Amino acid sequence: MKTMKNLLCAVLALVMMLSLAACGGSGSGEATADTYKVGICNYVDDASLNQIVENIQNQLAAIGEEKGVTFDISYDNCNGDATVMDQIISNFIADEVDLMVGVATPVAMQMQAATEDIPVIFSAVSDPESAGLVESNEHPGANITGTSDYLDTNAVMNLIFAADPEADLIGLLYDVGQDSSATPIAAAKEYLDAKGVAYKEYNGTTVPEVQLAVDSLIADGVDAVFTPSDNTIMTAELSIYEALAEAGIPHYTGADSFALNGAFLGYGVDYANLGVETANMIAQVLVDGVDPAELPVMTFDNGTATINTDVCEQITGKSFDELAELFADLCTAVKPIETAEEFE
């Protein structure tokens, strides 16, 4: 009887040990430890920024499969509304995301102001240092870093005068409220002042205002128009490109998405690659444990000119092949594109 009692106690003890082990495994389960919550806020619905978001999501999915982790992504778009942006960011913080992603300068700046604890990775910020997001591109210094779509404005100016050496009035079309436009517009003015070429500024903060600005620059007879990677003008491009084409005025811009939406030429970074590299930085911080403060801002070789083949001959009288040859020594590559709303 005593032997049976001892055996029963031993069995009960073993059951309790296995139960505790199972509970311990559940509390530190790998599915929980290897799941990272990521909140992505996009600034506006345009081809460039949407392409970034799509490639962030696709690359994170690929990294997750490769490393055996899960990225639980919450995505939202504030459509340029500061109040909505604040609410989206507040929701991310309330949901205790592990990292926030700000697509475009205004979102990145608001995320920076909202938290000092949650890592923030930005994307498509043209000048992180001037925007006050980082101490320097090499050493960001806080909880924020990311990818930059810095624009070589002088390179775009060189293309304008390669196509039309006699141009004597350049229109500068941008939104004065877009921080991303400040530095390249200042650089364009400096370039044109040094060259002794006149310029005039045209501004708009909404699509109707941009359309009115385009009516004005057409009436003024500008020889070419320059717009940096300005999201306000980007959202209006489909509404203005036909008027510019009919007037024979080439629109030189700071992203290939403008050319996709009908502008004569876009010059700058590959936004699909920008999204991929943004995702890689997210994984470095969350999976590899890299400190954002020590993770340098990533910049890119942005020497690709994208020409819209639907409008180039109407505007310049030259075919794509002629323009590609003309621009060959001024770019790392010259690519054609046809008008569409979104990238395929």
One Martini backbone bead per residue (centre of mass of N, CA, C, O) as a GRO file, in nm:
protein
  344
    1MET     BB    1   0.058   0.063  -0.021
    2LYS     BB    2   0.304   0.247   0.006
    3THR     BB    3   0.406   0.205  -0.283
    4MET     BB    4   0.157   0.318  -0.425
    5LYS     BB    5   0.172   0.599  -0.296
    6ASN     BB    6   0.451   0.676  -0.406
    7LEU     BB    7   0.379   0.645  -0.705
    8LEU     BB    8   0.154   0.858  -0.709
    9CYS     BB    9   0.334   1.098  -0.626
   10ALA     BB   10   0.528   1.082  -0.864
   11VAL     BB   11   0.321   1.127  -1.086
   12LEU     BB   12   0.216   1.403  -0.984
   13ALA     BB   13   0.490   1.548  -1.000
   14LEU     BB   14   0.534   1.510  -1.304
   15VAL     BB   15   0.279   1.658  -1.397
   16MET     BB   16   0.355   1.933  -1.268
   17MET     BB   17   0.620   1.977  -1.423
   18LEU     BB   18   0.498   1.973  -1.708
   19SER     BB   19   0.298   2.206  -1.661
   20LEU     BB   20   0.509   2.425  -1.592
   21ALA     BB   21   0.668   2.405  -1.854
   22ALA     BB   22   0.436   2.480  -2.038
   23CYS     BB   23   0.381   2.757  -1.914
   24GLY     BB   24   0.663   2.875  -1.961
   25GLY     BB   25   0.655   2.848  -2.273
   26SER     BB   26   0.407   3.033  -2.316
   27GLY     BB   27   0.525   3.301  -2.186
   28SER     BB   28   0.791   3.263  -2.407
   29GLY     BB   29   0.691   3.254  -2.679
   30GLU     BB   30   0.803   3.280  -3.005
   31ALA     BB   31   0.565   3.421  -3.141
   32THR     BB   32   0.588   3.672  -2.958
   33ALA     BB   33   0.897   3.743  -2.970
   34ASP     BB   34   0.870   3.733  -3.316
   35THR     BB   35   0.678   3.988  -3.292
   36TYR     BB   36   0.627   4.294  -3.481
   37LYS     BB   37   0.509   4.619  -3.435
   38VAL     BB   38   0.399   4.821  -3.718
   39GLY     BB   39   0.371   5.172  -3.795
   40ILE     BB   40   0.220   5.320  -4.089
   41CYS     BB   41   0.254   5.655  -4.228
   42ASN     BB   42   0.103   5.833  -4.477
   43TYR     BB   43   0.066   6.139  -4.629
   44VAL     BB   44  -0.011   6.057  -4.933
   45ASP     BB   45  -0.184   5.981  -5.240
   46ASP     BB   46   0.088   5.864  -5.426
   47ALA     BB   47   0.299   5.702  -5.630
   48SER     BB   48   0.559   5.718  -5.462
   49LEU     BB   49   0.453   5.653  -5.171
   50ASN     BB   50   0.306   5.391  -5.245
   51GLN     BB   51   0.562   5.244  -5.341
   52ILE     BB   52   0.701   5.241  -5.071
   53VAL     BB   53   0.492   5.086  -4.904
   54GLU     BB   54   0.482   4.830  -5.075
   55ASN     BB   55   0.793   4.765  -5.036
   56ILE     BB   56   0.794   4.740  -4.735
   57GLN     BB   57   0.592   4.508  -4.710
   58ASN     BB   58   0.735   4.303  -4.896
   59GLN     BB   59   1.013   4.300  -4.749
   60LEU     BB   60   0.911   4.214  -4.469
   61ALA     BB   61   0.798   3.946  -4.562
   62ALA     BB   62   1.072   3.832  -4.660
   63ILE     BB   63   1.224   3.861  -4.391
   64GLY     BB   64   1.034   3.691  -4.219
   65GLU     BB   65   1.080   3.427  -4.374
   66GLU     BB   66   1.391   3.415  -4.339
   67LYS     BB   67   1.389   3.471  -3.999
   68GLY     BB   68   1.122   3.382  -3.846
   69VAL     BB   69   0.927   3.637  -3.856
   70THR     BB   70   0.686   3.897  -3.752
   71PHE     BB   71   0.504   4.161  -3.919
   72ASP     BB   72   0.277   4.379  -3.765
   73ILE     BB   73   0.082   4.578  -3.974
   74SER     BB   74   0.000   4.925  -3.955
   75TYR     BB   75  -0.205   5.119  -4.183
   76ASP     BB   76  -0.195   5.472  -4.289
   77ASN     BB   77  -0.367   5.778  -4.417
   78CYS     BB   78  -0.379   6.139  -4.388
   79ASN     BB   79  -0.398   6.329  -4.641
   80GLY     BB   80  -0.253   6.599  -4.516
   81ASP     BB   81  -0.379   6.576  -4.223
   82ALA     BB   82  -0.284   6.674  -3.913
   83THR     BB   83  -0.507   6.556  -3.734
   84VAL     BB   84  -0.498   6.269  -3.846
   85MET     BB   85  -0.203   6.218  -3.791
   86ASP     BB   86  -0.216   6.239  -3.482
   87GLN     BB   87  -0.417   6.001  -3.447
   88ILE     BB   88  -0.248   5.779  -3.570
   89ILE     BB   89  -0.007   5.805  -3.376
   90SER     BB   90  -0.169   5.762  -3.116
   91ASN     BB   91  -0.258   5.475  -3.192
   92PHE     BB   92   0.019   5.348  -3.204
   93ILE     BB   93   0.093   5.405  -2.909
   94ALA     BB   94  -0.153   5.258  -2.781
   95ASP     BB   95  -0.064   4.980  -2.933
   96GLU     BB   96   0.240   4.932  -2.887
   97VAL     BB   97   0.450   4.976  -3.085
   98ASP     BB   98   0.785   4.907  -3.189
   99LEU     BB   99   0.740   5.082  -3.462
  100MET     BB  100   0.776   5.373  -3.672
  101VAL     BB  101   0.654   5.499  -3.996
  102GLY     BB  102   0.756   5.786  -4.194
  103VAL     BB  103   0.604   5.916  -4.486
  104ALA     BB  104   0.753   6.185  -4.496
  105THR     BB  105   0.829   6.470  -4.333
  106PRO     BB  106   0.573   6.542  -4.160
  107VAL     BB  107   0.551   6.264  -4.022
  108ALA     BB  108   0.831   6.246  -3.898
  109MET     BB  109   0.806   6.502  -3.721
  110GLN     BB  110   0.560   6.405  -3.552
  111MET     BB  111   0.691   6.149  -3.440
  112GLN     BB  112   0.924   6.289  -3.297
  113ALA     BB  113   0.732   6.460  -3.107
  114ALA     BB  114   0.571   6.202  -2.974
  115THR     BB  115   0.863   6.043  -2.934
  116GLU     BB  116   1.156   5.892  -2.742
  117ASP     BB  117   1.114   5.560  -2.747
  118ILE     BB  118   1.014   5.502  -3.022
  119PRO     BB  119   1.107   5.393  -3.304
  120VAL     BB  120   1.206   5.578  -3.607
  121ILE     BB  121   1.128   5.542  -3.957
  122PHE     BB  122   1.210   5.706  -4.241
  123SER     BB  123   1.070   5.826  -4.565
  124ALA     BB  124   1.123   6.060  -4.795
  125VAL     BB  125   1.355   6.261  -4.687
  126SER     BB  126   1.531   6.517  -4.820
  127ASP     BB  127   1.622   6.691  -4.529
  128PRO     BB  128   1.695   6.593  -4.220
  129GLU     BB  129   1.869   6.823  -4.105
  130SER     BB  130   1.692   7.077  -4.172
  131ALA     BB  131   1.435   6.941  -4.021
  132GLY     BB  132   1.555   6.820  -3.735
  133LEU     BB  133   1.574   6.495  -3.713
  134VAL     BB  134   1.893   6.518  -3.715
  135GLU     BB  135   2.215   6.581  -3.640
  136SER     BB  136   2.307   6.365  -3.859
  137ASN     BB  137   2.341   6.139  -4.107
  138GLU     BB  138   2.567   5.971  -3.959
  139HIS     BB  139   2.445   6.084  -3.658
  140PRO     BB  140   2.139   6.107  -3.542
  141GLY     BB  141   2.109   6.073  -3.194
  142ALA     BB  142   1.836   5.899  -3.175
  143ASN     BB  143   1.513   5.743  -3.249
  144ILE     BB  144   1.604   5.843  -3.554
  145THR     BB  145   1.572   5.725  -3.898
  146GLY     BB  146   1.662   5.669  -4.262
  147THR     BB  147   1.541   5.772  -4.580
  148SER     BB  148   1.659   5.958  -4.869
  149ASP     BB  149   1.544   6.195  -5.145
  150TYR     BB  150   1.771   6.348  -5.244
  151LEU     BB  151   1.828   6.640  -5.452
  152ASP     BB  152   1.997   6.727  -5.754
  153THR     BB  153   1.943   7.029  -5.874
  154ASN     BB  154   2.173   7.091  -6.076
  155ALA     BB  155   2.111   6.850  -6.261
  156VAL     BB  156   1.837   6.957  -6.356
  157MET     BB  157   1.934   7.225  -6.471
  158ASN     BB  158   2.119   7.098  -6.686
  159LEU     BB  159   1.885   6.973  -6.849
  160ILE     BB  160   1.737   7.228  -6.930
  161PHE     BB  161   1.995   7.356  -7.093
  162ALA     BB  162   2.037   7.120  -7.286
  163ALA     BB  163   1.751   7.147  -7.426
  164ASP     BB  164   1.759   7.489  -7.357
  165PRO     BB  165   1.992   7.733  -7.394
  166GLU     BB  166   1.767   7.989  -7.428
  167ALA     BB  167   1.661   7.999  -7.159
  168ASP     BB  168   1.501   8.294  -6.962
  169LEU     BB  169   1.244   8.144  -6.805
  170ILE     BB  170   1.176   8.010  -6.482
  171GLY     BB  171   0.966   7.793  -6.321
  172LEU     BB  172   0.859   7.769  -5.971
  173LEU     BB  173   0.690   7.478  -5.855
  174TYR     BB  174   0.527   7.501  -5.527
  175ASP     BB  175   0.503   7.433  -5.178
  176VAL     BB  176   0.566   7.632  -4.905
  177GLY     BB  177   0.478   7.392  -4.687
  178GLN     BB  178   0.718   7.218  -4.799
  179ASP     BB  179   1.011   7.115  -4.669
  180SER     BB  180   1.126   6.955  -4.923
  181SER     BB  181   1.149   7.235  -5.104
  182ALA     BB  182   1.344   7.445  -4.985
  183THR     BB  183   1.631   7.357  -5.073
  184PRO     BB  184   1.593   7.321  -5.389
  185ILE     BB  185   1.489   7.608  -5.442
  186ALA     BB  186   1.740   7.754  -5.341
  187ALA     BB  187   1.931   7.613  -5.544
  188ALA     BB  188   1.794   7.716  -5.802
  189LYS     BB  189   1.837   8.016  -5.753
  190GLU     BB  190   2.144   8.008  -5.739
  191TYR     BB  191   2.190   7.897  -6.021
  192LEU     BB  192   2.033   8.122  -6.183
  193ASP     BB  193   2.190   8.362  -6.079
  194ALA     BB  194   2.470   8.267  -6.186
  195LYS     BB  195   2.348   8.255  -6.494
  196GLY     BB  196   2.133   8.493  -6.548
  197VAL     BB  197   1.840   8.375  -6.488
  198ALA     BB  198   1.518   8.396  -6.485
  199TYR     BB  199   1.256   8.387  -6.224
  200LYS     BB  200   0.942   8.228  -6.107
  201GLU     BB  201   0.697   8.197  -5.860
  202TYR     BB  202   0.476   7.907  -5.789
  203ASN     BB  203   0.178   7.841  -5.590
  204GLY     BB  204   0.039   7.553  -5.394
  205THR     BB  205  -0.196   7.357  -5.166
  206THR     BB  206  -0.384   7.273  -5.401
  207VAL     BB  207  -0.509   7.169  -5.688
  208PRO     BB  208  -0.651   7.436  -5.776
  209GLU     BB  209  -0.401   7.615  -5.715
  210VAL     BB  210  -0.210   7.474  -5.914
  211GLN     BB  211  -0.376   7.530  -6.167
  212LEU     BB  212  -0.353   7.841  -6.143
  213ALA     BB  213  -0.043   7.850  -6.154
  214VAL     BB  214  -0.025   7.729  -6.439
  215ASP     BB  215  -0.180   7.947  -6.583
  216SER     BB  216   0.027   8.170  -6.514
  217LEU     BB  217   0.289   8.046  -6.642
  218ILE     BB  218   0.173   8.035  -6.925
  219ALA     BB  219   0.112   8.341  -6.953
  220ASP     BB  220   0.427   8.414  -6.897
  221GLY     BB  221   0.620   8.223  -7.073
  222VAL     BB  222   0.772   7.993  -6.982
  223ASP     BB  223   1.030   7.755  -7.066
  224ALA     BB  224   1.027   7.623  -6.770
  225VAL     BB  225   0.974   7.372  -6.507
  226PHE     BB  226   1.030   7.347  -6.148
  227THR     BB  227   1.007   7.047  -5.935
  228PRO     BB  228   1.034   6.892  -5.669
  229SER     BB  229   0.959   6.660  -5.409
  230ASP     BB  230   0.637   6.751  -5.421
  231ASN     BB  231   0.334   6.637  -5.302
  232THR     BB  232   0.132   6.846  -5.403
  233ILE     BB  233   0.212   6.840  -5.705
  234MET     BB  234   0.184   6.539  -5.742
  235THR     BB  235  -0.134   6.531  -5.696
  236ALA     BB  236  -0.167   6.738  -5.962
  237GLU     BB  237  -0.042   6.630  -6.230
  238LEU     BB  238  -0.296   6.505  -6.379
  239SER     BB  239  -0.421   6.817  -6.394
  240ILE     BB  240  -0.156   6.965  -6.567
  241TYR     BB  241  -0.003   6.824  -6.809
  242GLU     BB  242  -0.175   6.905  -7.057
  243ALA     BB  243  -0.134   7.210  -7.043
  244LEU     BB  244   0.175   7.200  -7.071
  245ALA     BB  245   0.188   7.046  -7.339
  246GLU     BB  246   0.018   7.251  -7.510
  247ALA     BB  247   0.238   7.485  -7.435
  248GLY     BB  248   0.538   7.361  -7.443
  249ILE     BB  249   0.609   7.291  -7.129
  250PRO     BB  250   0.855   7.173  -6.940
  251HIS     BB  251   0.853   6.933  -6.667
  252TYR     BB  252   1.075   6.942  -6.401
  253THR     BB  253   1.147   6.675  -6.167
  254GLY     BB  254   1.194   6.484  -5.838
  255ALA     BB  255   1.031   6.233  -5.989
  256ASP     BB  256   0.903   5.960  -6.163
  257SER     BB  257   0.597   6.003  -6.091
  258PHE     BB  258   0.552   6.254  -6.260
  259ALA     BB  259   0.600   6.115  -6.533
  260LEU     BB  260   0.375   5.910  -6.498
  261ASN     BB  261   0.162   6.172  -6.470
  262GLY     BB  262   0.298   6.363  -6.737
  263ALA     BB  263   0.559   6.465  -6.709
  264PHE     BB  264   0.839   6.509  -6.884
  265LEU     BB  265   1.039   6.494  -6.609
  266GLY     BB  266   1.221   6.267  -6.396
  267TYR     BB  267   1.442   6.310  -6.104
  268GLY     BB  268   1.594   6.034  -5.920
  269VAL     BB  269   1.493   5.807  -5.726
  270ASP     BB  270   1.418   5.477  -5.639
  271TYR     BB  271   1.127   5.407  -5.471
  272ALA     BB  272   1.138   5.105  -5.448
  273ASN     BB  273   1.419   5.094  -5.315
  274LEU     BB  274   1.351   5.274  -5.077
  275GLY     BB  275   1.153   5.072  -4.949
  276VAL     BB  276   1.348   4.837  -4.910
  277GLU     BB  277   1.557   4.994  -4.729
  278THR     BB  278   1.359   5.063  -4.508
  279ALA     BB  279   1.300   4.770  -4.425
  280ASN     BB  280   1.592   4.700  -4.352
  281MET     BB  281   1.605   4.903  -4.116
  282ILE     BB  282   1.380   4.786  -3.948
  283ALA     BB  283   1.523   4.510  -3.906
  284GLN     BB  284   1.776   4.616  -3.767
  285VAL     BB  285   1.625   4.722  -3.517
  286LEU     BB  286   1.435   4.475  -3.435
  287VAL     BB  287   1.621   4.214  -3.492
  288ASP     BB  288   1.934   4.329  -3.446
  289GLY     BB  289   1.948   4.589  -3.240
  290VAL     BB  290   1.979   4.860  -3.366
  291ASP     BB  291   2.062   5.188  -3.317
  292PRO     BB  292   1.930   5.467  -3.453
  293ALA     BB  293   2.152   5.673  -3.356
  294GLU     BB  294   2.377   5.475  -3.533
  295LEU     BB  295   2.201   5.490  -3.801
  296PRO     BB  296   2.244   5.589  -4.098
  297VAL     BB  297   2.145   5.773  -4.334
  298MET     BB  298   2.001   5.697  -4.646
  299THR     BB  299   2.145   5.736  -4.959
  300PHE     BB  300   2.135   5.808  -5.323
  301ASP     BB  301   2.164   5.740  -5.649
  302ASN     BB  302   1.994   6.008  -5.853
  303GLY     BB  303   2.070   5.975  -6.193
  304THR     BB  304   1.768   5.936  -6.305
  305ALA     BB  305   1.596   5.977  -6.610
  306THR     BB  306   1.243   6.032  -6.674
  307ILE     BB  307   1.056   5.995  -6.975
  308ASN     BB  308   0.774   6.105  -7.137
  309THR     BB  309   0.654   5.962  -7.439
  310ASP     BB  310   0.371   6.118  -7.476
  311VAL     BB  311   0.513   6.438  -7.456
  312CYS     BB  312   0.804   6.504  -7.561
  313GLU     BB  313   0.752   6.585  -7.864
  314GLN     BB  314   0.538   6.804  -7.814
  315ILE     BB  315   0.734   6.986  -7.638
  316THR     BB  316   1.039   6.954  -7.801
  317GLY     BB  317   1.061   6.788  -8.089
  318LYS     BB  318   1.167   6.522  -7.948
  319SER     BB  319   1.271   6.223  -7.905
  320PHE     BB  320   1.368   5.997  -7.687
  321ASP     BB  321   1.640   5.925  -7.825
  322GLU     BB  322   1.741   6.216  -7.845
  323LEU     BB  323   1.729   6.279  -7.542
  324ALA     BB  324   1.908   6.049  -7.439
  325GLU     BB  325   2.159   6.155  -7.587
  326LEU     BB  326   2.164   6.442  -7.463
  327PHE     BB  327   2.166   6.320  -7.145
  328ALA     BB  328   2.388   6.097  -7.103
  329ASP     BB  329   2.622   6.282  -6.951
  330LEU     BB  330   2.398   6.370  -6.701
  331CYS     BB  331   2.348   6.057  -6.646
  332THR     BB  332   2.312   5.725  -6.549
  333ALA     BB  333   2.009   5.738  -6.671
  334VAL     BB  334   1.756   5.674  -6.935
  335LYS     BB  335   1.396   5.663  -6.914
  336PRO     BB  336   1.094   5.534  -7.000
  337ILE     BB  337   0.743   5.656  -6.994
  338GLU     BB  338   0.400   5.615  -6.929
  339THR     BB  339   0.096   5.718  -6.873
  340ALA     BB  340  -0.014   5.700  -6.526
  341GLU     BB  341  -0.128   5.659  -6.201
  342GLU     BB  342   0.033   5.385  -6.150
  343PHE     BB  343   0.236   5.154  -6.073
  344GLU     BB  344   0.280   4.812  -6.159
   0.00000   0.00000   0.00000
